Amino acid sequence: MNTDIAVVGAGIVGTLIAREIGRRDPAARVVVLDRDAAGSGASRRSAGLHFPRGASARVRDMSAYSEAYYARLAEEDPGAPIHPLAMTIIADAGSADAVREAYLPSAKLAEAFGTGRQDVAVPPGGLAWTVQGGHYAEVGALAARLAPPGVREGVAVTAVRPGDDAVRLSLSTGEELVAGRVVLAPGPWTGDPAWSELLAPLEIKIKRVVALHVDEPVEAADPCVVMHDEDAFLLPLRHRGDWLFSYTCQEWDADPGAAAPALRPNHLREAQAVLERYAPELAGRCTSGRVFCDAYTPDRQPAVRALDAAGRIVFAGGANGSGYRLGPAIAAEAVDLLDAKGL
């Protein structure tokens, strides 16, 4: 079986890459493969929060690009599971300059006197701002919606063999796929034996990602509240009718291939300790959640680069928990590399 380009991974990043290839070259033959179903894995468990900020100039540029991309997508496809929402940022007064630097001009950062929720307070010595341009998406559903017809689900890549004229992929079905070029978008499966040697120089690590459901009704005007200093947020999931509280879990070397991880007592304790500072009434209402993992780079910026001398294998990932938020920009950079080789 031959194709022009194979995209390995049908999460949000892989499906956006396939979509971008099709936009630039509708005649290109593209095969998308995933060991599971399109939109499963990290995408299905993602909070899907977009807020217009970045910790570096490159990430701010990527955030701006992706914000514009999703705005166009929502306009072109009103049925896409993308939900605009108001947003409030809380930070210690000493972090005010960092907040102003991180957020884009499009955010129209404006000082606020509260969070927009009576049960979520600004701590003593803290400041609050309103932000425009926020939204969240049902990421797994969106990835499945964007996946091209004929995506090969339930097909794992077991070996990647680059050559001078093509890349040969061994598949779990016993087939061999010969592709002119390959884009690896494996999400947290960076340690898979099929490509771990190729990715070793990137020094990517896998970290646990945990978010708790908060048993509290959602009102139409409820904002997302971002705790800037803790890198945490309280997100109203309007499509579900409850809240999601995401905090920064510091468990490293997680294994995405293990059985679906369950919420553990330490996750509850860690999350509640953060939430109690801002919303003690809500902290005790966290009883379930989402547990998975994501790929983190040493510099906390997405990695998009060619992995072989011929430039036939491109890696796109290491999104550091921002695969949805930065996905369109990651896809554009990946396809730019393909363009450089004659897409």
Secondary structure, 3 states (H helix, E strand, C coil): CEEEEEEECCCHHHHHHHHHHHHHCCCCCEEEEECCCCCCCHHHHCCCEECCECCCHHHHHHHHHHHHHHHHHHHHCCCCCEEECCEEEEEEHHHHHHHHHHECHHHCCEEECCCCCCCCCCCCCEEEEEECCCEEECHHHHHHHHCCCCCEECCCEEEEEECCCCEEEEECCCCEEEEEEEEECCCCCCCCCCCHHHHHHHCCEEEEEEEEEECCCCCCCCCEEEECCCCEEEEEECCCCEEEEEECCCCECCCCCCCCCCCCHHHHHHHHHHHHHHCHHHHCCEEEEEEEEEEECCCCCCEEEECCCCCCEEEEECCCCCHHHHHHHHHHHHHHHHHHCCC
